[in-house]
């Protein structure tokens, strides 16, 4: 939904979609197809590739021929890295978007200069220092990034997901003890928990706790992440 809103705001109506041929790629494809149709976007090309494929030029040649306004790739490295390099090699002019699956330094290291210009939606951790001081997550994100990088190296949004899960559980247990039913009820009642992935607000129906406001758009420039509006 975040990507679709961005496409509509930019006037991108014809979208090409490429995805890795596994559960992650298929899940992204199904959701994008469903929401794009409701939003009035046209998917002009749909292509798949394997997680270990070393060349995607045949799929990208079809994408180029479809003349899309934008191209969206749903994959993780190394496949996401290969398709990005091939994309630049073919000189496709449409802007290139990825999913949150590239939100780690590995992608930039594998792709090099070809990563510049890639845009993707992600939680705020990667660009924590660039957030305004008024952002409710900034202090939490900066502390996490400092602690994580001191021990493990470049920050990763995926580590933040584990931090959120563990600390939500710790908070619930500290309040109600170790009874599973009470822990569940406490988690469902949790409001305004400032985490790494966003500010969580759960209900009995919503066990995700996040909305689209937890995501921002990042653009890769000169091998670095840049917050864009």
ABEGO torsion letter per residue (X at the ends): XAAAAAAAAAGBABBBBBBBBBAAAAAAAAAAAAAAAAAGBBBABBBBBBAABABAAAAAAAAAAAGBABBBBBBBOAAAAAAAAAAAAAGBABBBBBBAAABBAAAAAAAEAAABGBBBBBBAAAAAAABBAABAAAAAAAAAAAAAAAAAEBBBAAAAAAAAAAAAAAAAAAAAEABAAAAAAAAAABBGBBBAAEBBBBBAABAAGBBAAABBBBBBBGGBBBBBX
